[in-house]
Amino acid sequence: MVFAVIGAFYYLRVLKAVYFDRVDSPQPVEATSGQQVLMWANGGAVLLLGLFPDTLIATCRAVFGLG
């Protein structure tokens, strides 16, 4: 229960900062081309593993000797 309260305090504080605190001079955040490539690769990996999880599960089972 104590850890749930600590976690709620932390995450609610983040939400407060994102949605309710004012910024003096808002500036857009721009990603470099390397960061954009990594974001696209991460998104593609999430999409592929979400659609075809069997290969990842089979690999994990083989590595840990469960299959």
C-alpha positions as CSV (number, residue, x, y, z in Angstrom):
1,M,0.0,0.0,0.0
2,V,2.9,2.3,0.8
3,F,4.4,1.8,-2.6
4,A,1.1,2.4,-4.3
5,V,0.9,5.8,-2.6
6,I,4.4,6.7,-3.5
7,G,3.8,5.7,-7.1
8,A,0.6,7.7,-7.3
9,F,2.3,10.7,-5.8
10,Y,5.1,10.5,-8.4
11,Y,2.8,9.9,-11.5
12,L,0.2,12.5,-10.4
13,R,3.0,15.0,-10.0
14,V,4.1,14.3,-13.6
15,L,0.6,14.7,-14.9
16,K,0.2,18.0,-13.0
17,A,3.5,19.3,-14.6
18,V,2.4,18.2,-18.1
19,Y,-1.2,19.5,-18.1
20,F,-1.5,22.3,-15.5
21,D,1.8,24.1,-15.0
22,R,2.5,27.1,-17.2
23,V,5.6,27.5,-19.3
24,D,7.2,30.9,-19.5
25,S,8.5,30.6,-23.1
26,P,7.4,27.5,-24.9
27,Q,9.9,26.2,-27.4
28,P,9.3,23.2,-29.7
29,V,11.5,20.2,-29.2
30,E,13.1,19.0,-32.4
31,A,14.6,15.6,-32.8
32,T,17.9,15.0,-34.7
33,S,17.9,12.7,-37.7
34,G,19.5,9.9,-35.6
35,Q,16.8,10.2,-33.0
36,Q,14.1,10.1,-35.7
37,V,15.6,6.9,-37.1
38,L,15.6,5.3,-33.6
39,M,12.0,6.4,-33.0
40,W,10.9,4.8,-36.4
41,A,12.9,1.6,-35.6
42,N,11.3,1.4,-32.1
43,G,7.8,2.0,-33.5
44,G,8.4,-0.6,-36.2
45,A,9.7,-3.2,-33.7
46,V,6.6,-2.6,-31.4
47,L,4.3,-3.0,-34.4
48,L,6.0,-6.2,-35.6
49,L,6.2,-7.7,-32.2
50,G,2.6,-6.8,-31.5
51,L,1.4,-8.4,-34.8
52,F,3.7,-11.4,-34.7
53,P,4.6,-12.2,-31.1
54,D,5.2,-15.9,-31.7
55,T,8.8,-15.5,-32.9
56,L,9.8,-13.5,-29.8
57,I,8.1,-16.0,-27.5
58,A,9.7,-18.9,-29.3
59,T,13.1,-17.3,-29.0
60,C,12.6,-16.6,-25.3
61,R,11.5,-20.1,-24.6
62,A,14.6,-21.5,-26.4
63,V,17.0,-19.2,-24.6
64,F,15.6,-20.1,-21.2
65,G,15.1,-23.8,-22.0
66,L,11.4,-23.8,-21.6
67,G,10.5,-25.3,-24.9
